[in-house]
Amino acid sequence: MTSPFKVACIQVNAQRDIDGNVARVAELIHQARAAGADFITMPENVAMMGHRSRDIRGLAMPEAEHSALAAFRKLAREIGAWLLPGSLGIAADDGRVHNRSYLIDSEGEIVARYDKIHMFDVDLAGGESYCESKSFRPGEQAIVAPTPWGLLGMTICYDIRFPHLYRALAKAGASFLTVPAAFTKTTGTAHWHVLLRSRAIETGCYVIAPAQCGTHPGERKTFGHSLIVNPWGQVLADAGEDLGFVVADVDPAKVDEARHMIPALTHDREITTPELGLPKRSGSRPLRGLDAESRHVAPGQA
């Protein structure tokens, strides 16, 4: 069993200025490291929050040229901590953008990449609507990546509404789940805490969810409340609505403890769907295969 460690969630209010956003985030990362954090996580769209599709596409960069990614890799080396830039806009070869989360080790090396699978295409009350699929290219692989403390399942924001993904990650060995987000004020007020606590309880995992807060370009308002939740569903830290960071102690032994008390991951039963009459699993199948960088769950498995 690995040793306990400290995790931090950075909470920011990103605008269109990539360099300015990175500078503000770096300051908070230094503060979180000084507070003892070993693993420091950042929200979705940490380097830029665009409003219009042309902004999102126009400010995306190829991975090899992305200034924010280079800055975060350098910072990880300087402070000797693991970093998770929640997501960056990476130019895709079809003109769209990958909404990509990175796991960076304390030497500044990229350990894993995850492209957001589920696109936030919704129409909310009061004319508030979003269509991520206009700008972003959906990912196709779920990711479980190694860390010094155990396996990490990587997700982004709207993914949280798809519990089968998190069950698949847990069955693949994940003890910790990251959910960098830019939840809207509307949906966050209604659902954020419930969704994150539910995924922790269902999987027996720690859930680490750094979030955007405040008002962004186009008058988009995000909810804040970066959360760290333990495997029993208890909120260990809540950043509220303001800029800053939270730190919490994470004990990998608590994962086994929760799963021993309620071993729901091993209690799947064959079920029959009324529409088709075919036997189906109530849970996801385990992961197949491991590459040099991270484990991948194929789309049909997640």
Residue pairs with C-beta under 8 A, 6 or more apart in sequence:
1 252
1 253
1 256
2 148
2 149
2 150
2 252
3 149
3 252
4 249
4 250
4 251
4 252
4 253
5 38
5 39
5 148
5 149
5 249
5 250
6 35
6 36
6 37
6 38
6 39
6 247
6 248
6 249
6 250
7 37
7 38
7 39
7 40
7 41
7 206
7 208
7 228
7 247
7 248
7 250
8 32
8 35
8 37
8 39
8 40
8 41
8 245
8 246
8 247
9 41
9 208
9 209
9 210
9 211
9 226
9 227
9 228
9 237
9 239
9 245
9 246
10 25
10 28
10 29
10 32
10 40
10 41
10 42
10 43
10 46
10 210
10 226
10 245
11 43
11 210
11 211
11 212
11 213
11 224
11 226
11 239
11 242
11 243
11 244
11 245
11 246
12 21
12 24
12 25
12 28
12 42
12 43
12 46
12 212
12 213
12 243
13 212
13 213
13 214
13 215
13 216
13 222
13 243
14 21
14 43
14 45
14 46
14 47
14 48
14 49
14 212
14 216
15 21
15 48
15 49
15 216
15 217
16 48
16 49
16 50
16 55
16 59
16 217
17 48
18 47
18 48
18 59
18 67
18 68
19 67
21 46
21 47
21 48
21 68
22 47
22 67
22 68
22 71
22 72
25 42
25 46
25 47
26 71
26 75
28 243
28 244
28 245
29 40
29 42
29 75
29 79
29 81
29 83
30 79
31 245
32 40
32 245
32 247
33 40
33 79
33 81
35 245
35 247
36 247
37 81
37 247
38 81
38 82
38 149
39 81
39 82
39 83
39 84
39 147
39 149
40 81
40 82
40 83
40 84
40 245
41 83
41 84
41 86
41 178
41 180
41 208
41 210
42 83
42 84
42 85
42 86
42 180
42 210
43 86
43 87
43 180
43 181
43 182
43 210
43 211
43 212
43 226
44 86
44 87
44 99
44 101
44 116
44 156
44 157
44 180
44 181
44 182
44 211
44 212
45 86
45 87
45 88
45 89
45 99
45 182
45 212
46 68
46 85
46 86
46 87
46 88
46 180
47 68
47 85
47 88
47 89
48 59
48 68
48 89
49 182
49 212
49 216
49 217
49 220
50 56
50 59
50 89
50 217
51 216
51 217
51 218
51 220
52 218
53 134
53 135
55 217
56 89
56 97
56 135
56 136
57 91
57 95
57 96
57 97
57 135
59 89
60 89
60 90
60 91
60 97
61 67
61 89
61 90
61 91
62 90
62 91
63 69
63 90
63 100
66 88
66 90
68 85
68 88
69 85
69 88
69 102
72 83
72 85
72 102
72 104
73 104
73 108
73 109
73 110
74 108
75 83
76 82
76 83
76 104
76 105
76 106
76 107
76 108
77 106
77 107
77 108
80 106
81 106
82 103
82 104
82 105
82 106
82 147
82 148
83 102
83 103
83 104
84 101
84 102
84 103
84 104
84 154
84 178
84 180
84 210
85 101
85 102
85 104
86 101
86 156
86 178
86 180
86 181
86 210
87 99
87 100
87 101
87 116
87 156
87 180
88 100
88 102
89 97
89 98
89 99
89 100
90 97
90 98
90 100
91 97
91 98
92 98
92 137
94 137
96 135
96 136
96 137
97 135
97 136
97 137
98 115
98 136
98 137
98 139
99 115
99 116
99 132
99 136
99 139
99 156
100 113
100 114
100 115
100 116
100 139
101 113
101 114
101 115
101 116
101 154
101 155
101 156
101 178
101 180
102 110
102 112
102 113
103 110
103 111
103 112
103 113
103 145
103 147
103 152
103 154
103 294
104 110
104 111
105 111
110 293
111 145
111 146
111 147
111 293
111 294
112 143
112 145
112 152
112 154
112 293
112 294
113 143
113 293
113 294
114 139
114 141
114 142
114 143
114 154
114 155
114 156
115 137
115 138
115 139
115 140
115 141
116 136
116 138
116 139
116 155
116 156
116 157
116 158
116 159
117 138
117 139
117 140
117 142
117 155
117 159
117 162
117 165
117 299
117 302
118 138
118 158
118 159
118 161
118 162
118 165
119 131
119 132
119 133
119 136
119 138
119 158
120 130
120 132
120 157
120 158
121 130
121 131
121 132
121 133
122 129
122 130
123 129
124 184
124 186
124 187
125 186
126 186
128 184
128 186
130 184
132 158
140 299
141 296
141 297
141 298
141 299
142 153
142 155
142 165
142 168
142 169
142 172
142 296
142 297
142 299
142 301
142 302
143 153
143 154
143 294
143 295
143 296
143 297
144 151
144 152
144 153
144 154
144 169
144 172
144 173
144 174
144 287
144 294
144 295
144 296
144 297
145 151
145 152
145 154
145 293
145 294
145 295
146 152
146 294
147 176
149 175
149 176
149 250
149 252
150 174
150 175
150 176
150 252
150 255
151 172
151 173
151 174
151 175
151 176
151 295
152 174
152 175
152 176
152 177
152 178
153 166
153 169
153 170
153 172
153 174
153 176
153 177
153 178
153 205
154 178
155 165
155 166
155 169
155 177
155 178
155 179
156 179
156 180
156 181
157 179
157 180
157 181
157 182
157 183
159 165
159 179
160 166
160 179
160 181
160 195
160 196
160 199
160 209
161 195
163 198
163 199
163 202
164 283
164 284
164 302
165 284
165 302
166 177
166 199
166 202
166 203
166 205
167 202
167 203
167 265
167 283
167 284
168 283
168 284
168 285
168 286
168 287
168 297
168 301
168 302
169 177
169 203
169 205
169 297
169 302
170 177
170 203
170 204
170 205
170 265
171 265
171 283
171 284
171 285
171 286
171 287
172 286
172 287
172 295
172 297
173 287
173 295
174 203
174 205
175 205
175 206
175 252
175 255
176 205
176 206
176 207
176 208
176 250
177 199
177 200
177 203
177 205
177 206
177 207
177 208
178 208
178 209
179 196
179 199
179 207
179 208
179 209
180 209
180 210
180 211
181 192
181 209
181 210
181 211
181 212
182 211
182 212
182 222
183 192
183 211
183 212
183 222
183 223
184 220
184 221
184 222
184 223
185 221
185 222
185 223
187 223
188 211
188 222
188 223
188 224
188 225
189 223
192 211
192 223
192 225
192 227
193 225
193 227
193 235
196 207
196 209
196 227
196 229
197 207
197 229
197 233
197 235
198 233
199 205
199 207
200 206
200 207
200 229
200 230
200 231
200 232
200 233
201 231
201 232
201 233
202 264
203 231
203 265
204 231
204 255
204 258
204 259
204 262
204 264
204 265
205 231
205 255
206 228
206 229
206 230
206 231
206 250
206 254
206 255
207 227
207 228
207 229
208 228
209 226
209 227
209 228
209 229
210 226
211 222
211 223
211 224
211 225
211 226
211 227
211 239
212 222
212 224
213 222
213 223
213 224
213 225
213 239
213 241
213 242
213 243
214 221
214 222
214 224
214 241
214 243
215 221
216 222
223 241
224 239
224 240
224 241
224 242
225 238
225 239
225 240
225 241
226 237
226 238
226 239
226 245
226 246
227 235
227 237
227 238
227 239
228 235
228 236
228 237
228 246
228 248
228 250
229 235
229 236
230 236
230 250
230 254
230 258
231 254
231 255
231 257
231 258
231 259
232 254
232 258
236 248
236 249
237 246
237 247
237 248
238 246
239 245
239 246
259 265
265 283
268 281
268 282
268 283
269 282
270 279
270 280
270 281
270 282
271 279
271 280
271 281
271 282
272 278
272 279
272 280
273 280
284 297
284 301
284 302
285 301
286 301
287 295
287 296
287 297
287 301
288 298
288 301
289 295
289 296
